Amino acid sequence: MKKHDVIIVGGGLAGLRAAWKVSEVADTAVVSKLHPLRSHTGAAQGGIAASLGNETPDSWEEHMFDTVKGSDYLGDQNAIETLVKEAPKTIYDLEHLGVAFSRTEEGKIAQRPFGGHQKPRSCYAADWTGHTLLHTVYEQCIPKTIAFYDEWFALSLAVRDGVCRGIVALDIRTGEVEAFHSKAVILATGGYGRAFKITSNALANTGDGLGMALRAGLPLEDMEFVQFHPTGLYRQGILLTEGARGEGGYLVNGDGDRFMRNYAPEKMELAPRDVISRAEQTEIDQGRGGEGKDFVYLDLRHLGEAKINEKLPQLRDLARSFVGVDPVKDLVPIQPTAHYSMGGIPTTVTGQVISDEKNAPVTGLFAAGECACISVHGANRLGTNSLLDAALFGHKAAVATIEYLNEADFHPFPEEVMIEGVTRVKWVREANGRESAPKLRHELQETMTQKCGVFRDREKLEECLAKVKELQKRFDDIGIGDRSKSFNTEVTEALETQNMLDFSEIIVYGAMQREECRGAHWRVDHPGRDDENWLKHTIAFQKEDGIELRYKDVVITRYPPKERGY
């Protein structure tokens, strides 16, 4: 058994920001199934939001309104106010850590426009922003006394009597299962976009933290809200930054028309992501895709080679490498791609995980980043608010953890959780059934994309739910060909698939029950937003006889809901 004051599960921006802070006062460990510098944060390109006003006068109130409106009024406004008020300090803290932001001619941090924001408030480092943040914060963690457990797969949360006492994890290098005993745990395991076929998410984004929460009897919040990014490379899903549109890029259909004038005439290509993804899918569905196929185009040719090389160098490289087109002279084929998880593990504004719709806390358990639902994004996240969310609430979860440690102690580690972890891994490794875990995963991704995607209706959702339940049953009959212990990727991929099957059922069931259109959740059979019946958060529990849904009110402080238009 390993023992540390604080265990942080996940080595992306939220996890590292928390580790950097907590390690000042406590024995801290970071447990991650891959090296921190391979975390999905590195794929974020366009920027991190704050109302610095370096390009145009701005205020946190304007940032707050844009975020509330972008959330389709489902975001909790107390949490959003915290996000936007503390954003400038977060940016300057990151700058002081060494983040090399792009600069204006006056030497200030450069800011560019982003979808759904009235003002240019995206602070960026060319189109390598997430990469730059991740490397800088990791670099600053190295001199600290932090134990890094890379290539450890977290299996279970040790939660008993409402208190978290650590985790159980699999050492991928040796195949051994071990307990990590701690006073507190911070979950920072990222998103779950790999439940969909076309996704911008890294292979590692399989929602493992969500699976851990469900197995501990904890709920998930607002899982039906999955954001599709408008500019994923065709068939690849690789993200092309929204910064391309912030720099003046166009979206055109197969006829060469800038079709956004028909959907968001005021904001055009800088409308929120949910609006643009639906516009693209409509163009495709109505036969106006490029070459008559299921894609439209991103047009950057008018920006010129110098600007593309300065502001969007990674985008150019990705387009040339993966689809063989050069944005300097060619149209780039794109399609909506599963991108971000608005839902997740419910927490308070300080990152404290809660166990029900009445906000009962789980002592010693915190969460931050994309795996957490605070909820600052509501039904739809604005671009550049995700890196802000991860950096800011990773820090706040650390501060709350430090405060908790003042009175915390090591509670006895529940032996049955360790036994469950050992038994689960042993069962997977020795499984000799007829089903293939990779095949089940592929069928899940196909089904989620086709039947629980940009547009939804009850018939497709019912078919999707039936398929997910079928796949869950078939998982019980999987077979593993590799019986070895060291670096057995068959075993870890099967464990990931099990997590994906668990939370995907909640996504689909929640979407089936929410009979309205709000943000990224769009029911063609229930047009229009229904504030009277559905201005509320979904709290979903996994029970033996199926999913149980409860609800809680949205926190509204400054901005009452009104019609959302762009």
PADREN-934746 format. One record per residue (C-alpha): chain; residue number from 1; x, y, z. Coordinates in pm, 1 decimal. Layout:
<miros>
A:NUM:X:Y:Z;
...
</miros>
This chain:
<miros>
A:1:0.0:0.0:0.0;
A:2:120.1:347.7:-94.3;
A:3:41.5:639.4:134.2;
A:4:22.7:1013.1:61.2;
A:5:-173.3:1301.7:210.7;
A:6:-331.7:1385.1:-125.3;
A:7:-379.1:1172.5:-437.8;
A:8:-450.0:1359.7:-762.8;
A:9:-584.2:1135.4:-1040.0;
A:10:-493.4:1284.7:-1377.1;
A:11:-193.6:1480.8:-1502.3;
A:12:-349.0:1742.5:-1730.4;
A:13:-376.1:2114.6:-1660.9;
A:14:-632.2:2083.1:-1379.6;
A:15:-440.9:1803.6:-1206.6;
A:16:-99.8:1968.9:-1235.7;
A:17:-231.0:2307.5:-1123.8;
A:18:-379.5:2136.6:-817.7;
A:19:-59.3:1940.1:-751.8;
A:20:157.1:2251.4:-775.8;
A:21:-52.0:2426.4:-508.7;
A:22:-122.7:2134.1:-271.9;
A:23:240.7:2024.5:-268.1;
A:24:330.3:2347.1:-86.2;
A:25:181.4:2205.0:235.3;
A:26:119.0:1832.0:187.5;
A:27:271.0:1505.2:67.4;
A:28:124.5:1494.7:-284.5;
A:29:106.2:1227.3:-554.2;
A:30:-16.9:1244.3:-914.4;
A:31:-151.1:915.9:-1052.2;
A:32:-192.0:908.4:-1431.4;
A:33:-236.5:633.6:-1690.9;
A:34:7.0:819.2:-1917.2;
A:35:286.5:1070.1:-1879.1;
A:36:145.7:1415.0:-1787.5;
A:37:289.2:1575.4:-2101.1;
A:38:76.5:1338.8:-2310.0;
A:39:-242.5:1465.9:-2144.4;
A:40:-521.2:1595.2:-2365.6;
A:41:-466.7:1954.0:-2247.7;
A:42:-186.1:1967.1:-2503.6;
A:43:-440.5:1942.8:-2786.6;
A:44:-614.9:2268.0:-2689.0;
A:45:-510.4:2528.2:-2941.5;
A:46:-702.9:2853.8:-2953.1;
A:47:-664.4:3024.2:-2616.4;
A:48:-777.1:3082.8:-2258.3;
A:49:-1038.6:3346.3:-2178.0;
A:50:-1015.0:3652.5:-1952.1;
A:51:-1150.5:4006.3:-1965.3;
A:52:-808.7:4173.4:-1970.0;
A:53:-924.3:4436.7:-2218.3;
A:54:-588.0:4441.8:-2394.8;
A:55:-742.0:4462.5:-2742.2;
A:56:-1081.6:4621.7:-2665.2;
A:57:-1225.8:4756.3:-2336.2;
A:58:-1385.8:4465.2:-2153.9;
A:59:-1529.5:4367.7:-1815.0;
A:60:-1600.8:4055.7:-1614.4;
A:61:-1972.3:4140.8:-1629.8;
A:62:-1962.8:4116.3:-2010.6;
A:63:-1767.7:3791.3:-1991.5;
A:64:-2026.0:3659.1:-1745.0;
A:65:-2321.8:3750.2:-1964.2;
A:66:-2163.1:3588.4:-2269.1;
A:67:-2097.5:3269.8:-2069.0;
A:68:-2448.3:3258.4:-1920.6;
A:69:-2603.8:3316.4:-2262.1;
A:70:-2370.6:3064.4:-2422.9;
A:71:-2474.5:2806.3:-2161.6;
A:72:-2836.0:2854.0:-2278.6;
A:73:-2905.3:2968.1:-1921.9;
A:74:-2829.9:2626.9:-1768.4;
A:75:-2498.0:2737.3:-1616.1;
A:76:-2499.4:2813.1:-1242.7;
A:77:-2446.0:3187.2:-1227.6;
A:78:-2269.1:3189.6:-890.5;
A:79:-2005.7:2955.0:-1037.8;
A:80:-1984.9:3152.6:-1362.0;
A:81:-1930.1:3474.3:-1166.2;
A:82:-1639.1:3309.6:-985.6;
A:83:-1497.1:3189.8:-1319.2;
A:84:-1501.4:3528.9:-1488.8;
A:85:-1404.4:3741.8:-1187.6;
A:86:-1095.7:3534.5:-1116.3;
A:87:-1000.6:3486.2:-1481.9;
A:88:-759.0:3782.8:-1509.8;
A:89:-567.5:3678.9:-1197.8;
A:90:-550.1:3323.4:-1331.7;
A:91:-393.7:3449.6:-1655.6;
A:92:-136.7:3660.9:-1474.2;
A:93:-54.6:3372.8:-1238.0;
A:94:10.9:3151.4:-1540.8;
A:95:218.6:3424.8:-1703.3;
A:96:428.4:3452.6:-1388.3;
A:97:481.5:3076.4:-1396.5;
A:98:642.2:3127.3:-1736.3;
A:99:365.0:3077.0:-1995.1;
A:100:482.3:3245.0:-2316.2;
A:101:165.5:3414.1:-2440.1;
A:102:163.2:3585.5:-2779.0;
A:103:202.9:3963.9:-2747.8;
A:104:66.8:4285.5:-2891.4;
A:105:305.6:4545.4:-3032.8;
A:106:288.6:4718.0:-2692.3;
A:107:403.8:4399.2:-2521.2;
A:108:69.0:4314.8:-2363.2;
A:109:-84.0:3965.5:-2376.8;
A:110:-251.0:3936.5:-2718.6;
A:111:-622.4:3854.5:-2733.2;
A:112:-835.5:3744.4:-3026.3;
A:113:-1210.2:3695.2:-3084.9;
A:114:-1379.9:3361.9:-3018.4;
A:115:-1727.6:3225.8:-3079.2;
A:116:-1999.5:3355.8:-2849.6;
A:117:-1776.5:3622.6:-2692.1;
A:118:-1866.6:3986.9:-2757.8;
A:119:-1508.3:4099.5:-2706.0;
A:120:-1166.9:3955.2:-2801.6;
A:121:-1068.4:3789.1:-2472.5;
A:122:-887.7:3476.0:-2584.9;
A:123:-528.2:3492.7:-2454.0;
A:124:-319.4:3264.9:-2675.3;
A:125:21.5:3130.4:-2763.4;
A:126:-13.1:3108.0:-3144.6;
A:127:-225.4:2792.7:-3176.8;
A:128:-23.4:2595.2:-2921.2;
A:129:-194.3:2737.8:-2611.1;
A:130:-281.1:2412.7:-2432.3;
A:131:58.8:2264.7:-2516.5;
A:132:233.6:2573.0:-2377.3;
A:133:25.2:2574.4:-2057.8;
A:134:73.0:2203.8:-1995.6;
A:135:450.6:2209.3:-2043.0;
A:136:495.8:2522.0:-1832.8;
A:137:292.5:2401.9:-1534.4;
A:138:453.7:2056.6:-1547.0;
A:139:795.8:2219.9:-1558.5;
A:140:708.6:2418.1:-1245.7;
A:141:591.2:2099.1:-1069.9;
A:142:924.7:1924.9:-1120.3;
A:143:1116.1:2117.7:-846.3;
A:144:831.3:2047.4:-603.5;
A:145:819.4:1736.8:-387.3;
A:146:551.3:1560.3:-590.4;
A:147:543.9:1184.3:-646.6;
A:148:447.3:1109.7:-1007.1;
A:149:299.1:765.0:-1070.8;
A:150:291.0:754.0:-1450.1;
A:151:130.6:458.3:-1625.4;
A:152:-100.7:368.5:-1339.5;
A:153:-464.9:302.4:-1430.0;
A:154:-702.6:423.1:-1155.6;
A:155:-971.5:162.1:-1091.1;
A:156:-1178.7:256.9:-788.0;
A:157:-1248.3:523.4:-530.3;
A:158:-1228.6:407.0:-170.0;
A:159:-1542.9:581.8:-42.9;
A:160:-1705.1:449.6:272.7;
A:161:-1955.1:621.9:503.0;
A:162:-1937.5:938.7:295.2;
A:163:-1559.3:969.4:330.7;
A:164:-1300.6:918.1:55.7;
A:165:-996.7:728.9:183.7;
A:166:-792.6:691.9:-135.7;
A:167:-800.9:490.7:-458.2;
A:168:-711.9:152.1:-601.1;
A:169:-499.3:149.6:-917.6;
A:170:-339.3:-91.8:-1162.3;
A:171:34.0:-58.4:-1232.4;
A:172:35.3:-90.5:-1612.2;
A:173:405.3:-178.2:-1613.0;
A:174:375.2:-478.4:-1378.8;
A:175:7.5:-570.0:-1386.9;
A:176:-17.2:-550.8:-1008.5;
A:177:-309.0:-382.1:-829.9;
A:178:-228.8:-158.2:-535.4;
A:179:-408.1:63.9:-284.9;
A:180:-322.9:433.5:-251.0;
A:181:-419.7:545.4:98.7;
A:182:-477.3:919.5:142.1;
A:183:-654.9:1189.0:338.8;
A:184:-797.4:1343.3:21.9;
A:185:-840.3:1268.0:-348.6;
A:186:-871.7:1517.7:-635.0;
A:187:-1015.6:1375.1:-957.8;
A:188:-886.4:1546.7:-1273.3;
A:189:-931.6:1269.1:-1528.3;
A:190:-1058.8:1473.9:-1823.9;
A:191:-1342.7:1417.1:-2068.3;
A:192:-1509.6:1124.2:-2240.5;
A:193:-1524.3:1209.0:-2611.3;
A:194:-1395.0:864.1:-2708.6;
A:195:-1749.8:733.3:-2662.9;
A:196:-1809.9:879.4:-3012.3;
A:197:-1661.2:770.7:-3345.4;
A:198:-1561.0:1115.3:-3474.2;
A:199:-1399.0:1303.5:-3188.2;
A:200:-1125.9:1556.6:-3122.4;
A:201:-1040.7:1374.8:-2799.0;
A:202:-719.8:1182.7:-2735.2;
A:203:-733.2:803.2:-2715.7;
A:204:-699.6:832.2:-2337.6;
A:205:-1024.0:1030.0:-2295.3;
A:206:-1243.5:739.7:-2191.9;
A:207:-1413.0:890.8:-1886.9;
A:208:-1232.9:676.9:-1629.8;
A:209:-1302.1:920.3:-1344.6;
A:210:-1672.7:906.5:-1424.6;
A:211:-1663.9:527.9:-1413.1;
A:212:-1489.8:543.5:-1074.6;
A:213:-1756.9:778.4:-941.0;
A:214:-2040.6:554.1:-1059.9;
A:215:-1884.9:243.4:-903.3;
A:216:-1857.2:435.7:-574.6;
A:217:-2232.5:502.6:-583.8;
A:218:-2193.9:869.6:-677.8;
A:219:-2406.1:1046.6:-940.8;
A:220:-2317.9:1226.0:-1263.2;
A:221:-2465.3:1562.3:-1363.5;
A:222:-2597.9:1690.7:-1699.4;
A:223:-2441.8:1409.8:-1902.0;
A:224:-2681.8:1461.5:-2193.8;
A:225:-2495.6:1780.7:-2286.2;
A:226:-2208.7:1683.3:-2519.9;
A:227:-2053.8:1956.2:-2732.6;
A:228:-1971.1:1899.6:-3098.5;
A:229:-1693.0:2122.6:-3227.7;
A:230:-1761.6:2266.5:-3574.2;
A:231:-1411.5:2227.6:-3714.1;
A:232:-1284.8:1874.2:-3679.6;
A:233:-1080.5:1746.6:-3973.7;
A:234:-1298.8:1534.0:-4199.3;
A:235:-1302.0:1165.9:-4092.9;
A:236:-1015.3:1232.4:-3849.1;
A:237:-1188.9:1444.2:-3585.7;
A:238:-856.8:1619.0:-3519.0;
A:239:-928.6:1964.2:-3383.0;
A:240:-873.6:2271.3:-3597.3;
A:241:-881.4:2561.2:-3355.0;
A:242:-1170.9:2803.5:-3334.0;
A:243:-892.2:3057.9:-3340.9;
A:244:-893.6:3010.6:-3719.4;
A:245:-1236.2:3174.3:-3728.2;
A:246:-1123.9:3425.2:-3467.3;
A:247:-851.6:3530.6:-3708.1;
A:248:-1108.8:3576.1:-3987.0;
A:249:-1161.7:3232.2:-4140.2;
A:250:-1482.6:3152.1:-4329.8;
A:251:-1712.2:2849.9:-4333.1;
A:252:-1841.5:2759.9:-4678.1;
A:253:-2055.4:2480.3:-4817.0;
A:254:-2010.6:2278.0:-5134.6;
A:255:-2149.3:2567.2:-5339.7;
A:256:-1894.0:2809.0:-5194.3;
A:257:-2155.8:2999.7:-4991.1;
A:258:-2080.3:3137.6:-4643.8;
A:259:-2384.2:2960.5:-4504.3;
A:260:-2365.5:3103.2:-4150.0;
A:261:-2548.0:3415.4:-4274.5;
A:262:-2859.1:3196.1:-4276.8;
A:263:-2816.8:3073.3:-3918.5;
A:264:-2641.8:3350.1:-3720.2;
A:265:-2641.6:3663.5:-3938.8;
A:266:-2491.6:3885.7:-3667.7;
A:267:-2208.2:3665.8:-3538.9;
A:268:-2156.3:3454.1:-3854.7;
A:269:-1853.5:3224.4:-3800.4;
A:270:-1815.4:3354.1:-3444.0;
A:271:-2146.9:3215.2:-3321.9;
A:272:-2127.1:2958.3:-3038.7;
A:273:-2019.7:2606.3:-3123.9;
A:274:-2359.1:2442.0:-3083.4;
A:275:-2516.1:2686.8:-3329.3;
A:276:-2244.0:2634.7:-3591.2;
A:277:-2235.6:2254.4:-3555.1;
A:278:-2609.4:2235.4:-3619.2;
A:279:-2572.7:2470.9:-3917.0;
A:280:-2300.2:2251.6:-4066.4;
A:281:-2498.5:1933.7:-4010.5;
A:282:-2804.2:2093.0:-4170.0;
A:283:-2602.5:2191.8:-4478.2;
A:284:-2470.1:1835.9:-4502.0;
A:285:-2811.0:1673.3:-4444.8;
A:286:-2970.1:1893.3:-4711.7;
A:287:-2712.2:1794.6:-4972.9;
A:288:-2490.4:2103.5:-4971.9;
A:289:-2178.8:1935.9:-4836.2;
A:290:-1847.7:1942.7:-5018.3;
A:291:-1841.3:1711.7:-5320.7;
A:292:-2186.1:1592.9:-5215.3;
A:293:-2034.3:1426.3:-4907.7;
A:294:-2068.2:1469.3:-4530.8;
A:295:-1836.6:1766.4:-4483.6;
A:296:-1818.9:2141.4:-4539.4;
A:297:-1511.3:2363.5:-4570.8;
A:298:-1296.4:2595.1:-4363.5;
A:299:-1159.5:2869.1:-4589.8;
A:300:-844.3:3049.4:-4473.5;
A:301:-695.1:3134.1:-4812.0;
A:302:-772.3:3506.2:-4784.4;
A:303:-567.1:3533.5:-4461.8;
A:304:-241.2:3485.0:-4648.8;
A:305:57.7:3263.5:-4579.7;
A:306:233.8:3504.5:-4340.6;
A:307:-62.3:3534.2:-4104.1;
A:308:-135.2:3160.9:-4112.9;
A:309:228.6:3081.3:-4032.3;
A:310:234.0:3331.5:-3746.0;
A:311:-105.7:3270.4:-3587.1;
A:312:-206.6:2918.1:-3701.6;
A:313:109.6:2716.8:-3767.7;
A:314:-15.4:2395.4:-3604.0;
A:315:-341.4:2407.5:-3798.4;
A:316:-152.3:2427.9:-4127.6;
A:317:67.8:2136.4:-4029.9;
A:318:-230.8:1921.6:-3924.9;
A:319:-423.0:1990.7:-4245.7;
A:320:-125.0:1904.8:-4463.8;
A:321:-31.3:1595.3:-4264.6;
A:322:-372.6:1434.3:-4218.2;
A:323:-588.2:1534.1:-4516.6;
A:324:-323.7:1648.3:-4763.9;
A:325:-443.5:2005.6:-4814.5;
A:326:-262.0:2334.2:-4752.8;
A:327:-486.8:2603.0:-4594.0;
A:328:-277.8:2871.1:-4767.3;
A:329:-418.1:2764.8:-5105.8;
A:330:-683.7:2496.6:-5041.0;
A:331:-1021.0:2461.8:-4873.8;
A:332:-1001.1:2238.0:-4565.9;
A:333:-1274.8:1968.2:-4529.3;
A:334:-1432.9:1971.6:-4182.3;
A:335:-1725.9:1817.3:-3997.8;
A:336:-1883.3:1841.8:-3649.7;
A:337:-1683.0:1631.1:-3404.6;
A:338:-1753.6:1525.4:-3045.3;
A:339:-1537.8:1759.2:-2843.1;
A:340:-1629.3:1854.2:-2486.2;
A:341:-1826.3:1720.1:-2192.2;
A:342:-2040.0:1982.5:-2021.1;
A:343:-2157.1:1717.6:-1774.2;
A:344:-1955.2:1518.9:-1525.2;
A:345:-1902.2:1460.8:-1154.1;
A:346:-2109.5:1720.0:-962.5;
A:347:-1909.8:1959.8:-745.1;
A:348:-1946.2:2285.4:-556.7;
A:349:-1770.4:2604.5:-667.9;
A:350:-1470.4:2502.9:-456.2;
A:351:-1441.8:2161.2:-619.7;
A:352:-1601.1:1959.6:-338.8;
A:353:-1770.5:1652.4:-487.5;
A:354:-2136.8:1619.6:-391.4;
A:355:-2333.7:1297.0:-361.5;
A:356:-2690.9:1396.9:-444.9;
A:357:-2929.5:1665.3:-568.4;
A:358:-2925.5:1827.0:-221.8;
A:359:-2550.8:1899.8:-243.9;
A:360:-2446.9:1660.0:32.7;
A:361:-2064.0:1658.4:28.6;
A:362:-1834.8:1356.7:-5.4;
A:363:-1573.3:1423.8:260.6;
A:364:-1218.4:1430.2:125.7;
A:365:-1315.4:1405.4:-240.9;
A:366:-1268.5:1689.2:-490.9;
A:367:-1280.3:1719.4:-871.4;
A:368:-1171.4:1973.6:-1132.2;
A:369:-1140.0:2015.1:-1506.3;
A:370:-1350.1:1843.1:-1769.8;
A:371:-1443.8:1545.7:-1551.2;
A:372:-1618.6:1785.7:-1309.6;
A:373:-1953.8:1961.1:-1350.1;
A:374:-1952.7:2282.0:-1145.0;
A:375:-2159.7:2393.1:-1363.1;
A:376:-1997.9:2687.3:-1542.6;
A:377:-2075.1:2570.1:-1896.5;
A:378:-2436.5:2464.4:-1860.9;
A:379:-2575.6:2329.5:-2187.5;
A:380:-2295.0:2463.8:-2409.7;
A:381:-1937.6:2578.6:-2342.5;
A:382:-1789.6:2887.1:-2504.2;
A:383:-1449.1:2840.9:-2663.1;
A:384:-1148.6:2930.4:-2441.5;
A:385:-1351.3:2884.8:-2121.6;
A:386:-1227.7:2525.0:-2086.6;
A:387:-859.8:2599.1:-2023.9;
A:388:-975.3:2872.0:-1786.7;
A:389:-1201.5:2622.8:-1609.1;
A:390:-917.3:2370.4:-1573.0;
A:391:-657.3:2619.6:-1452.2;
A:392:-883.2:2815.3:-1218.6;
A:393:-1081.6:2531.3:-1061.8;
A:394:-776.7:2306.9:-1041.9;
A:395:-633.3:2579.7:-820.0;
A:396:-956.4:2623.6:-622.2;
A:397:-987.4:2248.8:-561.1;
A:398:-631.9:2258.9:-426.1;
A:399:-714.6:2548.8:-192.8;
A:400:-1023.7:2365.1:-64.9;
A:401:-817.7:2049.2:-15.4;
A:402:-554.4:2237.1:185.4;
A:403:-828.3:2379.8:407.6;
A:404:-972.9:2030.3:456.0;
A:405:-629.8:1888.3:545.5;
A:406:-610.0:2117.4:847.4;
A:407:-852.5:1889.1:1028.9;
A:408:-827.1:1568.5:823.5;
A:409:-667.9:1238.1:914.7;
A:410:-615.3:900.1:751.9;
A:411:-935.0:698.2:780.8;
A:412:-896.4:317.2:767.1;
A:413:-868.7:196.5:407.8;
A:414:-1160.5:-35.0:321.6;
A:415:-1010.2:-373.2:234.8;
A:416:-1315.3:-471.7:29.9;
A:417:-1239.3:-195.4:-223.6;
A:418:-893.7:-341.9:-275.6;
A:419:-1041.8:-691.2:-313.8;
A:420:-1294.7:-559.5:-569.1;
A:421:-1013.9:-401.1:-771.6;
A:422:-800.5:-715.8:-772.4;
A:423:-1100.7:-928.5:-864.2;
A:424:-1204.5:-698.4:-1149.6;
A:425:-860.1:-695.8:-1309.5;
A:426:-822.6:-1072.5:-1263.9;
A:427:-1160.4:-1134.0:-1429.4;
A:428:-1068.8:-917.5:-1731.0;
A:429:-722.4:-1068.2:-1770.9;
A:430:-856.8:-1424.8:-1755.9;
A:431:-1172.5:-1362.9:-1961.9;
A:432:-1209.7:-1621.7:-2239.0;
A:433:-1552.1:-1540.2:-2382.4;
A:434:-1656.9:-1490.6:-2743.7;
A:435:-1678.0:-1109.0:-2752.5;
A:436:-1402.9:-864.2:-2841.4;
A:437:-1373.4:-547.8:-2627.6;
A:438:-1239.9:-341.2:-2924.3;
A:439:-1537.9:-454.6:-3134.5;
A:440:-1779.6:-354.8:-2856.6;
A:441:-1609.0:-16.7:-2830.0;
A:442:-1635.0:35.0:-3207.3;
A:443:-2006.7:-51.3:-3205.1;
A:444:-2063.6:188.5:-2915.3;
A:445:-1885.9:472.8:-3094.5;
A:446:-2078.6:413.5:-3418.3;
A:447:-2411.0:401.8:-3234.6;
A:448:-2348.0:710.7:-3021.4;
A:449:-2243.9:911.0:-3327.8;
A:450:-2540.1:804.4:-3541.4;
A:451:-2817.1:809.1:-3280.5;
A:452:-2706.9:1047.7:-3002.9;
A:453:-2521.4:1312.3:-3203.5;
A:454:-2584.1:1669.0:-3316.0;
A:455:-2956.9:1607.6:-3377.1;
A:456:-3162.9:1372.9:-3161.4;
A:457:-3513.5:1228.4:-3143.3;
A:458:-3686.2:972.2:-2922.6;
A:459:-3684.9:691.3:-3177.2;
A:460:-3308.4:713.1:-3234.9;
A:461:-3238.6:756.4:-2863.2;
A:462:-3446.2:450.2:-2774.6;
A:463:-3254.8:248.9:-3034.3;
A:464:-2927.6:385.8:-2896.3;
A:465:-3020.2:296.9:-2537.4;
A:466:-3118.1:-56.0:-2637.6;
A:467:-2784.6:-97.0:-2817.5;
A:468:-2583.1:30.6:-2519.2;
A:469:-2761.5:-215.7:-2289.1;
A:470:-2695.6:-495.1:-2537.7;
A:471:-2325.0:-404.2:-2543.7;
A:472:-2315.5:-400.7:-2163.1;
A:473:-2448.0:-758.5:-2156.2;
A:474:-2208.8:-868.6:-2427.9;
A:475:-1918.3:-721.8:-2228.3;
A:476:-1979.2:-996.6:-1971.0;
A:477:-1870.3:-1245.2:-2240.2;
A:478:-1547.1:-1077.8:-2354.9;
A:479:-1233.3:-1268.2:-2427.8;
A:480:-871.7:-1155.5:-2380.4;
A:481:-593.7:-1306.4:-2589.9;
A:482:-298.5:-1163.8:-2393.9;
A:483:-259.6:-1314.9:-2044.9;
A:484:62.0:-1130.5:-1962.2;
A:485:81.1:-873.3:-1685.2;
A:486:334.4:-618.4:-1809.0;
A:487:194.2:-344.7:-2036.4;
A:488:-112.6:-548.8:-2123.2;
A:489:-301.5:-296.3:-2335.5;
A:490:-581.1:-547.8:-2400.5;
A:491:-668.0:-536.6:-2031.5;
A:492:-655.9:-158.1:-1995.6;
A:493:-858.7:-107.8:-2314.5;
A:494:-1122.2:-348.4:-2183.6;
A:495:-1138.1:-157.3:-1854.1;
A:496:-1177.9:168.0:-2050.2;
A:497:-1455.2:14.7:-2260.3;
A:498:-1641.0:-85.2:-1944.6;
A:499:-1623.6:275.0:-1820.2;
A:500:-1752.8:404.5:-2154.0;
A:501:-2045.8:164.2:-2156.6;
A:502:-2142.5:270.7:-1802.9;
A:503:-2156.0:646.5:-1856.3;
A:504:-2286.9:626.5:-2214.9;
A:505:-2608.0:475.2:-2083.7;
A:506:-2653.7:786.8:-1869.8;
A:507:-2586.1:1020.8:-2164.8;
A:508:-2852.8:850.5:-2374.3;
A:509:-3110.4:804.4:-2098.7;
A:510:-3077.5:1167.6:-1987.1;
A:511:-3110.5:1285.9:-2347.5;
A:512:-3420.9:1072.4:-2393.8;
A:513:-3591.3:1221.1:-2088.4;
A:514:-3501.8:1586.1:-2159.3;
A:515:-3775.8:1678.1:-2405.2;
A:516:-3652.5:2017.7:-2522.7;
A:517:-3377.9:2186.8:-2722.3;
A:518:-3111.8:2354.4:-2509.1;
A:519:-2753.0:2428.0:-2608.2;
A:520:-2577.4:2120.9:-2743.4;
A:521:-2880.7:1897.2:-2671.8;
A:522:-3115.3:1932.3:-2969.6;
A:523:-3437.1:1730.2:-2989.6;
A:524:-3590.5:1765.9:-3335.0;
A:525:-3911.7:1609.5:-3200.1;
A:526:-3935.2:1867.6:-2920.5;
A:527:-3840.2:2201.7:-3082.0;
A:528:-3772.0:2500.4:-2860.0;
A:529:-3632.9:2552.3:-2512.8;
A:530:-3873.2:2468.9:-2228.7;
A:531:-3777.4:2672.6:-1921.7;
A:532:-4098.3:2585.6:-1740.2;
A:533:-4020.6:2213.5:-1727.8;
A:534:-3649.3:2181.0:-1802.3;
A:535:-3460.4:2472.8:-1649.3;
A:536:-3292.8:2226.0:-1414.7;
A:537:-2987.6:2005.4:-1380.9;
A:538:-3002.6:1629.3:-1431.5;
A:539:-2852.5:1421.2:-1149.4;
A:540:-2815.7:1058.2:-1262.1;
A:541:-2752.4:753.1:-1042.2;
A:542:-2660.7:408.1:-1169.5;
A:543:-2878.8:152.6:-991.9;
A:544:-2903.4:-226.8:-1028.8;
A:545:-3238.4:-193.5:-1206.0;
A:546:-3132.3:94.0:-1434.5;
A:547:-3067.5:468.7:-1428.3;
A:548:-3241.6:686.9:-1170.7;
A:549:-3274.0:1056.0:-1256.9;
A:550:-3320.6:1332.7:-1005.1;
A:551:-3309.2:1705.0:-1064.5;
A:552:-3191.7:2023.9:-897.6;
A:553:-3246.1:2392.5:-966.5;
A:554:-3016.6:2610.1:-1172.1;
A:555:-2860.3:2894.7:-972.0;
A:556:-2977.5:3224.9:-1125.8;
A:557:-2843.5:3550.3:-981.4;
A:558:-2795.7:3830.4:-1236.1;
A:559:-2939.3:3721.0:-1568.9;
A:560:-3287.6:3567.3:-1595.1;
A:561:-3337.6:3341.9:-1898.6;
A:562:-3436.3:3505.3:-2224.7;
A:563:-3435.5:3410.5:-2590.5;
A:564:-3088.8:3322.4:-2716.9;
A:565:-3001.0:3461.1:-3057.6;
A:566:-2686.2:3545.1:-3255.4;
</miros>
